[in-house]
């Protein structure tokens, strides 16, 4: 746990909005991070444009606000065990070590695909530009792990696991909820 280093203000000029550490799940809330225009250094109190560290020369400007920060996505994360990278093709931050390390970007799918699944994945143009077929939450900006199936369709991993369990409990054949193709292999 690291001391809180920043607060934010959105373009609506509301008073500064202080964010608790992400490790404190009891106080998590939703914020439109793309609307954030200013941040407040919690160390010195300087209100400043979005950045990676404090611009006040009397503060400690070399100390970043968080372990990972992306000024394009306005994302700050201090979780020590979480790996995040910015994909320039998705124009979004993703969970993982990075392109060429554990993910590759498929231009046809317009999605980051795990390196170990890249060569065998089924391309569906713009495959993340819809909602999860189970929970109906948008897939592209999801921070939850995703699961691709051999047919190429994608859903949240937690939704996939619940769907598999419901099919097992009902003794139904496991099929893709979108195209009804049998899920013989869990690779996608």
C-alpha positions as CSV (number, residue, x, y, z in Angstrom):
1,X,0.0,0.0,0.0
2,X,1.4,3.3,-1.0
3,X,0.3,6.7,0.3
4,X,-2.3,8.4,-1.9
5,X,-0.6,10.9,-4.2
6,X,-3.3,12.5,-6.3
7,X,-6.9,13.6,-6.6
8,X,-8.7,14.6,-9.8
9,X,-11.1,17.2,-11.1
10,X,-13.3,16.7,-14.2
11,X,-14.0,19.2,-16.9
12,X,-17.3,20.1,-15.2
13,X,-15.2,22.0,-12.7
14,X,-16.6,20.1,-9.7
15,X,-14.6,20.3,-6.6
16,X,-11.5,18.0,-6.6
17,X,-12.6,14.3,-6.4
18,X,-10.4,12.3,-4.1
19,X,-9.8,8.7,-5.1
20,X,-9.1,6.0,-2.4
21,X,-6.5,3.4,-3.1
22,X,-7.7,0.7,-5.4
23,X,-6.7,-1.8,-2.8
24,X,-9.5,-0.5,-0.6
25,X,-12.4,-2.3,-2.4
26,X,-15.0,-1.1,0.2
27,X,-14.8,2.5,-1.2
28,X,-14.5,1.8,-4.9
29,X,-16.7,4.0,-7.1
30,X,-17.1,4.9,-10.8
31,X,-15.4,7.9,-12.3
32,X,-15.4,9.0,-16.0
33,X,-11.6,9.1,-16.2
34,X,-11.7,10.5,-19.7
35,X,-13.3,13.6,-18.3
36,X,-10.5,14.3,-15.8
37,X,-8.7,17.5,-16.7
38,X,-6.8,18.3,-13.5
39,X,-5.2,16.4,-10.7
40,X,-4.3,17.6,-7.2
41,X,-1.1,16.4,-5.6
42,X,-2.0,15.1,-2.2
43,X,1.6,15.7,-1.0
44,X,1.8,19.5,-1.7
45,X,-1.7,20.4,-2.7
46,X,-0.8,21.7,-6.2
47,X,-3.7,21.7,-8.7
48,X,-2.2,20.9,-12.1
49,X,-3.0,19.4,-15.6
50,X,-3.1,15.6,-15.8
51,X,0.5,14.2,-15.6
52,X,2.6,11.4,-14.2
53,X,4.2,13.3,-11.3
54,X,3.8,16.7,-9.5
55,X,4.9,19.8,-11.5
56,X,5.6,21.8,-8.3
57,X,9.3,22.2,-8.1
58,X,9.1,22.3,-4.2
59,X,7.4,19.0,-4.2
60,X,9.0,15.6,-5.1
61,X,8.4,15.7,-8.9
62,X,10.4,12.6,-9.6
63,X,8.1,10.5,-7.5
64,X,5.2,9.3,-9.8
65,X,1.6,9.6,-8.7
66,X,1.2,5.8,-9.2
67,X,3.2,2.7,-10.3
68,X,1.5,2.9,-13.6
69,X,0.1,6.0,-15.2
70,X,-1.1,6.8,-18.7
71,X,-1.9,10.4,-19.5
72,X,-3.7,9.4,-22.7
73,X,-6.2,7.2,-20.9
74,X,-6.1,9.2,-17.7
75,X,-5.4,6.0,-15.8
76,X,-3.5,5.7,-12.6
77,X,-3.0,2.4,-10.9
78,X,-0.8,1.6,-7.9
79,X,-1.4,-2.2,-7.5
80,X,2.0,-3.8,-7.2
81,X,1.1,-7.1,-8.8
82,X,-1.0,-5.7,-11.7
83,X,0.6,-5.4,-15.2
84,X,-0.9,-2.8,-17.5
85,X,0.2,-1.5,-20.9
86,X,-1.2,1.0,-23.4
87,X,-2.0,-0.4,-26.9
88,X,-1.6,2.3,-29.5
89,X,-3.9,0.4,-31.9
90,X,-6.8,0.0,-29.4
91,X,-5.9,3.4,-28.0
92,X,-6.6,2.0,-24.6
93,X,-4.8,0.6,-21.6
94,X,-5.0,-3.2,-21.2
95,X,-4.1,-5.7,-18.5
96,X,-1.0,-7.6,-19.4
97,X,2.8,-7.1,-19.7
98,X,2.6,-5.5,-23.2
99,X,2.6,-6.0,-27.0
100,X,5.2,-8.4,-28.0
101,X,5.6,-9.7,-24.4
102,X,2.3,-11.5,-23.8
103,X,-0.1,-9.9,-26.3
104,X,-0.2,-9.1,-30.0
105,X,-2.7,-6.8,-31.7
106,X,-4.8,-8.3,-34.5
107,X,-5.6,-5.5,-36.9
108,X,-8.6,-7.4,-38.4
109,X,-10.2,-8.1,-35.0
110,X,-9.0,-4.8,-33.7
111,X,-8.2,-6.5,-30.4
112,X,-5.2,-7.5,-28.4
113,X,-4.9,-11.3,-28.4
114,X,-2.7,-13.4,-26.1
115,X,0.5,-14.5,-27.9
116,X,-0.1,-18.2,-27.1
117,X,-3.5,-17.9,-28.8
118,X,-2.7,-15.5,-31.6
119,X,-1.8,-17.9,-34.4
120,X,-4.8,-20.1,-33.9
121,X,-7.5,-17.5,-33.0
122,X,-10.5,-17.0,-35.2
123,X,-10.7,-13.5,-36.6
124,X,-14.0,-11.7,-36.4
125,X,-13.7,-8.0,-37.6
126,X,-14.1,-5.6,-34.7
127,X,-14.8,-8.6,-32.3
128,X,-14.7,-6.5,-29.1
129,X,-17.1,-3.8,-30.5
130,X,-20.1,-5.3,-28.8
131,X,-21.4,-6.4,-25.5
132,X,-20.8,-9.6,-23.6
133,X,-23.5,-12.0,-24.7
134,X,-24.1,-13.0,-21.0
135,X,-24.0,-9.8,-19.0
136,X,-24.5,-7.3,-21.8
137,X,-21.6,-5.1,-20.6
138,X,-19.4,-3.5,-23.3
139,X,-16.3,-5.6,-24.0
140,X,-13.8,-3.1,-25.6
141,X,-13.3,-1.0,-22.4
142,X,-13.7,-3.9,-20.0
143,X,-11.1,-4.3,-17.3
144,X,-12.2,-7.9,-16.7
145,X,-10.3,-10.8,-18.3
146,X,-12.0,-11.9,-21.6
147,X,-12.4,-15.4,-23.0
148,X,-12.4,-16.1,-26.7
149,X,-14.0,-19.3,-28.1
150,X,-12.9,-21.2,-31.2
151,X,-15.7,-19.6,-33.2
152,X,-14.1,-16.2,-32.5
153,X,-16.8,-14.7,-30.2
154,X,-15.7,-13.3,-26.9
155,X,-17.2,-12.9,-23.4
156,X,-16.0,-12.0,-19.9
157,X,-14.1,-14.9,-18.4
158,X,-16.3,-14.8,-15.3
159,X,-19.4,-14.9,-17.5
160,X,-17.9,-17.8,-19.5
161,X,-17.3,-19.8,-16.3
162,X,-20.9,-19.1,-15.1
163,X,-22.3,-20.1,-18.5
164,X,-20.3,-23.3,-18.5
165,X,-21.5,-24.2,-15.0
166,X,-25.1,-23.5,-16.0
167,X,-24.8,-25.7,-19.1
168,X,-23.3,-28.5,-16.9
169,X,-26.0,-28.1,-14.3
170,X,-28.7,-28.3,-17.0
171,X,-26.9,-31.1,-18.8
172,X,-27.0,-29.1,-22.0
173,X,-24.3,-29.2,-24.7
174,X,-22.0,-26.2,-24.4
175,X,-22.4,-23.9,-27.4
176,X,-21.5,-20.3,-28.1
177,X,-24.4,-18.2,-26.9
178,X,-24.0,-16.0,-30.1
179,X,-23.7,-18.4,-33.0
180,X,-24.6,-21.7,-31.3
181,X,-21.4,-23.5,-32.5
182,X,-20.4,-26.3,-30.2
183,X,-17.6,-25.3,-27.8
184,X,-15.4,-28.4,-28.3
185,X,-12.2,-26.5,-27.5
186,X,-11.9,-23.6,-25.1
187,X,-9.3,-22.0,-27.2
188,X,-10.2,-18.9,-29.2
